[in-house]
Every structure is written in C-alpha cells, then in structure tokens.
Amino acid sequence: MTTNPNVTRRTALKGAVAGLIVAGTGAGGLVFGHGNAWAATAENLDADTFATLVQMSRDTYPHSRLDDSFYAEAVSVLDTAAKDDAGLKTMLTEGAAKLDKEAMGLKAASYRTMSSEDDRVAILKSMEGDGFFQKIRGNLVTGLYNNKKAWPLFGYEGESASKGGYIDRGFNDIDWL
C-alpha cells in the first residue's frame, strides 16, 4: 500500500467535514451548529431554517450553562411536527426567512451569522407579537425547561414528592442569606 505524502490526516478530515456540510444543506439533512458544538438531523425543515431557529431559540432564552444541543433538541420537536402540519412548516420557513431579511437590512448578514446579540434581540423584539415568534417561544418553555438533562444545569433536582418532599430535602437551605 502506498501513501500520498501530500494528504495528511488533517486534510482528510477537512474534506470529510466539508462533505457532510454540503450533504446537509438541502431539504432536511445533517445540521452543524456554531463551531460544530452540536449536530442534529433536520427531517422536514431545510438545514438553514433549522440552524436559524436554533440561534433564535438561544437568543429568546439565553442560558450560558446550556450548550446549543439543548436548543437544537427543542427545535427538533418543531421539525418533527412540521412533517404532518404544512401550515407549521410554512410558518417556520417563512419566519426564519423574515429573520434573515431583517438581519440583512441591518448588517448584510444572515440572522444566525450576525455577530451582535443586541442586534439579533432587537429583531426578535420587533417580532414579539407574531404567531411565529410565539410558537417558538411556547415550544421553548417546554422544550428547555421540561428537559431532565438540563435540570442539573439549572440547579433543579426535579420533583420531590417521591423523595419525601422539600421539607426534609433543602427547604430551609438558605446559605446565601
């Protein structure tokens, strides 16, 4: 077996990652998050819409303790629901396109590539009354805060009834007072 000295492990990996990104840019497919910190499979939404919704989710409920995979998991619920609900799919696609249009008007960039969080939040504030914004916001309430994997990151131990209640499990632990 001969090896090509010009092909390094690094160049091979770069080529493989580039191929995956290209494979995920059509309708559905693999979606990589910022810095490839997360990856998800969009089944019904296109990869750009999915990634934009993840960034919107982080901007709507920002938690430095949560990585983007928690937000991608919440958006995946909407992606799944869009399979059987053409109206929802249209709402999500058009809403993400509107975010990009507003972003391009401000900074000539897509919403998710805008570097200023303040600018992205200003765009979201202008859309607060839209059904699209309310759908994402409502989905995040359950998608983030009902996620048992996120509870320890918030310092929440979960329900206590099965463990004897809160009275004997930290009810009076006020060490910060």
C-alpha positions as CSV (number, residue, x, y, z in Angstrom):
1,M,0.0,0.0,0.0
2,T,1.4,3.4,-1.0
3,T,0.6,6.6,0.8
4,N,0.4,10.1,-0.6
5,P,2.6,12.4,1.4
6,N,0.5,15.4,0.4
7,V,-2.6,14.0,2.1
8,T,-2.5,14.4,5.8
9,R,-4.9,13.3,8.4
10,R,-6.0,16.9,8.8
11,T,-6.8,17.4,5.1
12,A,-8.7,14.2,5.0
13,L,-10.8,15.2,8.0
14,K,-11.4,18.7,6.5
15,G,-12.6,17.1,3.3
16,A,-14.9,14.7,5.2
17,V,-16.4,17.6,7.2
18,A,-16.9,19.7,4.1
19,G,-18.7,16.8,2.5
20,L,-21.1,16.4,5.5
21,I,-21.9,20.1,5.5
22,V,-22.7,20.0,1.8
23,A,-24.8,16.9,2.3
24,G,-26.8,18.8,5.0
25,T,-27.6,21.9,3.0
26,G,-30.7,20.6,1.1
27,A,-34.1,19.9,2.5
28,G,-33.5,18.0,5.7
29,G,-30.1,16.6,6.4
30,L,-27.4,17.0,9.0
31,V,-27.1,20.4,10.6
32,F,-24.0,21.6,12.4
33,G,-24.2,24.3,15.0
34,H,-21.8,27.1,15.8
35,G,-18.3,25.7,16.0
36,N,-19.7,22.2,15.4
37,A,-20.7,22.2,19.0
38,W,-23.8,20.3,18.1
39,A,-25.2,18.3,15.3
40,A,-28.8,17.4,14.5
41,T,-30.7,15.9,11.7
42,A,-33.4,18.1,10.2
43,E,-36.0,15.8,8.7
44,N,-38.6,18.2,7.4
45,L,-37.1,21.7,7.5
46,D,-34.1,22.7,5.4
47,A,-30.7,23.0,7.3
48,D,-30.6,26.8,7.1
49,T,-34.1,27.2,8.6
50,F,-33.2,24.7,11.3
51,A,-30.0,26.4,12.2
52,T,-31.6,29.8,12.2
53,L,-34.3,28.5,14.6
54,V,-31.7,27.2,16.9
55,Q,-30.0,30.6,17.0
56,M,-33.3,32.3,17.6
57,S,-34.0,29.9,20.4
58,R,-30.8,30.8,22.1
59,D,-31.5,34.5,21.7
60,T,-35.0,34.1,23.1
61,Y,-34.0,32.1,26.2
62,P,-30.2,32.7,26.6
63,H,-28.6,30.4,29.2
64,S,-24.8,30.3,29.3
65,R,-25.0,27.0,31.1
66,L,-26.8,25.3,28.2
67,D,-25.0,24.4,25.0
68,D,-26.7,24.7,21.7
69,S,-27.6,21.0,21.6
70,F,-30.4,21.7,24.1
71,Y,-31.8,24.3,21.8
72,A,-31.4,22.0,18.8
73,E,-33.3,19.3,20.6
74,A,-36.2,21.8,21.2
75,V,-36.2,22.8,17.6
76,S,-36.2,19.1,16.6
77,V,-39.7,18.8,18.1
78,L,-40.9,21.5,15.8
79,D,-39.1,19.9,12.8
80,T,-41.0,16.6,13.6
81,A,-44.3,18.4,14.0
82,A,-43.8,20.1,10.6
83,K,-44.0,16.7,8.9
84,D,-47.7,16.4,9.4
85,D,-48.5,20.1,9.5
86,A,-47.9,22.0,6.3
87,G,-49.0,25.3,7.9
88,L,-46.5,24.9,10.7
89,K,-43.7,24.1,8.2
90,T,-44.6,27.2,6.2
91,M,-44.7,29.4,9.3
92,L,-41.3,28.2,10.4
93,T,-39.7,28.5,7.0
94,E,-41.2,32.0,6.3
95,G,-40.4,33.1,9.9
96,A,-36.7,32.1,9.5
97,A,-36.6,33.9,6.1
98,K,-38.0,37.0,7.7
99,L,-35.3,36.9,10.4
100,D,-32.7,36.7,7.7
101,K,-34.3,39.5,5.7
102,E,-34.3,41.8,8.8
103,A,-30.7,40.9,9.6
104,M,-29.6,41.6,6.0
105,G,-31.3,45.0,6.3
106,L,-29.2,45.8,9.3
107,K,-25.8,44.2,8.8
108,A,-25.9,42.5,5.4
109,A,-25.6,39.1,7.0
110,S,-28.0,36.2,7.8
111,Y,-29.6,36.2,11.2
112,R,-27.5,33.4,12.6
113,T,-24.2,34.9,11.4
114,M,-24.8,38.4,12.9
115,S,-22.1,38.9,15.5
116,S,-24.1,41.3,17.7
117,E,-26.5,39.6,20.0
118,D,-28.1,43.0,20.7
119,D,-29.0,43.4,17.0
120,R,-30.5,39.9,16.9
121,V,-32.5,40.6,20.1
122,A,-33.8,43.9,18.6
123,I,-35.0,41.9,15.6
124,L,-36.8,39.5,17.9
125,K,-38.4,42.3,19.9
126,S,-39.8,43.7,16.7
127,M,-41.5,40.3,16.0
128,E,-42.8,39.6,19.6
129,G,-46.4,39.7,18.5
130,D,-46.1,37.5,15.5
131,G,-47.5,34.0,15.7
132,F,-44.2,32.6,14.5
133,F,-42.3,34.2,17.5
134,Q,-45.0,33.0,19.9
135,K,-44.8,29.4,18.5
136,I,-41.1,29.3,19.0
137,R,-41.3,30.9,22.5
138,G,-44.0,28.5,23.6
139,N,-42.1,25.5,22.3
140,L,-39.0,26.5,24.2
141,V,-40.8,26.8,27.5
142,T,-41.4,23.0,27.4
143,G,-38.5,22.1,25.2
144,L,-35.9,23.6,27.5
145,Y,-37.4,23.6,31.0
146,N,-39.0,20.1,30.8
147,N,-35.8,18.6,29.6
148,K,-34.5,16.5,32.5
149,K,-30.9,16.6,31.2
150,A,-31.0,20.4,31.6
151,W,-32.3,20.4,35.2
152,P,-28.9,19.8,36.9
153,L,-27.5,22.7,34.9
154,F,-30.2,25.0,36.4
155,G,-29.7,23.6,39.9
156,Y,-33.1,21.9,39.9
157,E,-33.2,18.4,41.4
158,G,-36.6,17.5,39.9
159,E,-39.9,16.7,41.7
160,S,-39.6,15.9,45.3
161,A,-42.8,14.1,46.2
162,S,-41.3,10.7,45.5
163,K,-38.4,11.6,47.7
164,G,-40.3,12.8,50.8
165,G,-41.0,16.3,49.8
166,Y,-39.0,19.5,50.1
167,I,-39.3,20.0,53.9
168,D,-36.6,17.4,54.6
169,R,-34.6,18.0,51.4
170,G,-33.3,21.5,51.5
171,F,-36.4,23.6,52.0
172,N,-34.5,25.7,54.6
173,D,-31.1,25.6,53.0
174,I,-30.6,29.3,52.6
175,D,-26.8,29.5,52.6
176,W,-26.8,32.7,50.5
177,L,-28.6,34.8,53.1
